[in-house]
Amino acid sequence: MDKLGSNPANRCLLTPLGFLERTATVYGDCPSVVYHSTVYTWAETQCRCLRLASALCSLGISRLDVVSVLAPNIPAMYEMHFGVPMSGAVLNTINIRLDARTISVLLRHSGSKVVFCDILSLPLLHDAISLFPSCHNPPQVIPIEDPYEPNTPTHSYSLTYEKLLEMGDPDFKWIRPESEWDPMILNYTSGTTSAPKGVVHCHRGIFIVTVDSLIDWCVPKQSIYLWTLPMFHTNGWSFTWGMAVMGGTNICLRRVEAVAVFDAINKHKVTHLCGAPVVLNMLSNTPESVRKPLPGPVHVLTAGAPPPAAVLHRTEALGFTVSHGYGLTETAGLTISCAWKGQWNKLPASERARLKSRQGVRTPLMTTIDVIDGTTGQSVKRDGQTMGEIVLQGGCVMLGYLKDEKATKAAIREDGWFYTGDIGVMHPDGYVEIKR
Ligand SMILES: Nc1ncnc2c1ncn2[C@@H]1O[C@H](COP(=O)(O)OP(=O)(O)OP(=O)(O)O)[C@@H](O)[C@H]1O
């Protein structure tokens, strides 16, 4: 027995990039990405991602170079999640709501070689680049035009995203990682509690969190997924790659406004969407006169901030089925979720909402989680009252912070835990709840 082990047939690197090829085989003629009247199939999405990867290589991008993108939820943003790492580069998505100074810092810190930029964010990017010191080479800017936006700024770039794709080879043999630990994603924390830090994730970690999130949320094949969560927010909690696994349809929405969301749900028969509690609040406060009825069951996953029980209650009262999860940029997505039990359905609505507002238990592929006392390092009592820090262990914990060994060591300690910085309690039933 002890002579058996890894061999050339099972020693395969875990990477989410391979999902696309399978999906293009199974669902090649099914819709992959929809934006206004543009509808791509999975065969077309695969082709566009390969073209992107090939064209980036011909621009001189090589392994582990950083390629950034500043864009809302438009088809190009989705394609970047496969096309950029398929060139061997590391994808860095940037929040379009940041100011020019922060974007300038992120571009310099990441050493970004190319920035793809949504046409409406071009002035912001120009401001950011104008803040570069003269000794620092700016990245190459490639605008992403949008035929559905009437008033876009004019520009003088000869190479745009679509022209770049035309240059690319649809049969390109994409660049596979040399190791599953190779960096694939760079995401900056927004810096709400400290200076922005560049969180680096590898192919293996992204593979694990993607599969974990699909299992945890029970996402079925060919779901219709509405992009109400920005893809620049932790890569849309990994559902960018997840929708490819399930052959789902990505409905892209540039602006998350209540009327547009209800229209899209109704028109496309949306089955799934994600959003921070603020999105649920928006949906549940939409006046009845502008709300369209839900076309069928719509599953909503909320995370990113504590959802007030009242917001959960109101959202479910509209017919949405709400799930609640917890995660950080440092874990590439959700690692704790409020696993729901059938017997809780019998409880009064307010009690259900109270239980659902707890963050929950580890997701199936996380190794372990705990709430520990900061001084003793021991687990706190499971009494729902004693506070401690939430700590995690699992395959989707980041590799570390880019060029910041000190912060990496402070977050991932010798005792084997990743310290989240979040304070919570452990309830007697093993469910964690964040307390502030
Ligand atoms: N379900 C949830 N309930 C409560 N808080 C949550 C939940 N999900 C995420 N969070 C909060 O969001 C944080 C992670 O968010 P993110 O990684 O986007 O960080 P950020 O806003 O950039 O943070 P930073 O303050 O570290 O710069 C968690 O550490 C936690 O505080």
The ligand as an SDF file (V2000), in Angstrom:
LIG
                    3D

 31 33  0  0  0  0  0  0  0  0999 V2000
  -21.6350   37.7880    6.2270 N   0  0  0  0  0  0  0  0  0  0  0  0
  -20.8840   38.7310    6.7680 C   0  0  0  0  0  0  0  0  0  0  0  0
  -21.2540   39.2910    7.9340 N   0  0  0  0  0  0  0  0  0  0  0  0
  -20.4880   40.2570    8.5200 C   0  0  0  0  0  0  0  0  0  0  0  0
  -19.3750   40.7530    8.0010 N   0  0  0  0  0  0  0  0  0  0  0  0
  -18.9610   40.2300    6.8350 C   0  0  0  0  0  0  0  0  0  0  0  0
  -19.6840   39.1910    6.1700 C   0  0  0  0  0  0  0  0  0  0  0  0
  -19.0090   38.8670    5.0560 N   0  0  0  0  0  0  0  0  0  0  0  0
  -17.9250   39.6590    5.0270 C   0  0  0  0  0  0  0  0  0  0  0  0
  -17.8970   40.4820    6.0710 N   0  0  0  0  0  0  0  0  0  0  0  0
  -16.8940   41.5220    6.3920 C   0  0  0  0  0  0  0  0  0  0  0  0
  -16.2010   41.8710    5.2170 O   0  0  0  0  0  0  0  0  0  0  0  0
  -14.8020   41.6840    5.3990 C   0  0  0  0  0  0  0  0  0  0  0  0
  -14.1580   41.2310    4.1270 C   0  0  0  0  0  0  0  0  0  0  0  0
  -14.3960   42.1540    3.1190 O   0  0  0  0  0  0  0  0  0  0  0  0
  -13.2980   42.5190    2.0590 P   0  0  0  0  0  0  0  0  0  0  0  0
  -12.3340   41.4220    1.9300 O   0  0  0  0  0  0  0  0  0  0  0  0
  -14.0070   43.0480    0.8830 O   0  0  0  0  0  0  0  0  0  0  0  0
  -12.5490   43.6170    2.8370 O   0  0  0  0  0  0  0  0  0  0  0  0
  -12.3660   45.1470    2.7500 P   0  0  0  0  0  0  0  0  0  0  0  0
  -13.6770   45.8090    2.8580 O   0  0  0  0  0  0  0  0  0  0  0  0
  -11.4850   45.4070    1.6500 O   0  0  0  0  0  0  0  0  0  0  0  0
  -11.6140   45.1670    4.1060 O   0  0  0  0  0  0  0  0  0  0  0  0
  -10.4530   45.7980    4.7680 P   0  0  0  0  0  0  0  0  0  0  0  0
  -11.2190   46.4910    5.8070 O   0  0  0  0  0  0  0  0  0  0  0  0
   -9.6870   44.6200    5.3160 O   0  0  0  0  0  0  0  0  0  0  0  0
   -9.7170   46.6590    3.8370 O   0  0  0  0  0  0  0  0  0  0  0  0
  -14.7060   40.6250    6.4910 C   0  0  0  0  0  0  0  0  0  0  0  0
  -13.4720   40.6830    7.1550 O   0  0  0  0  0  0  0  0  0  0  0  0
  -15.8740   40.9990    7.3750 C   0  0  0  0  0  0  0  0  0  0  0  0
  -15.5320   42.0450    8.2520 O   0  0  0  0  0  0  0  0  0  0  0  0
  1  2  1  0
  2  3  1  0
  2  7  2  0
  3  4  2  0
  4  5  1  0
  5  6  2  0
  6  7  1  0
  6 10  1  0
  7  8  1  0
  8  9  2  0
  9 10  1  0
 10 11  1  0
 11 12  1  0
 11 30  1  0
 12 13  1  0
 13 14  1  0
 13 28  1  0
 14 15  1  0
 15 16  1  0
 16 17  2  0
 16 18  1  0
 16 19  1  0
 19 20  1  0
 20 21  2  0
 20 22  1  0
 20 23  1  0
 23 24  1  0
 24 25  2  0
 24 26  1  0
 24 27  1  0
 28 29  1  0
 28 30  1  0
 30 31  1  0
M  END
$$$$
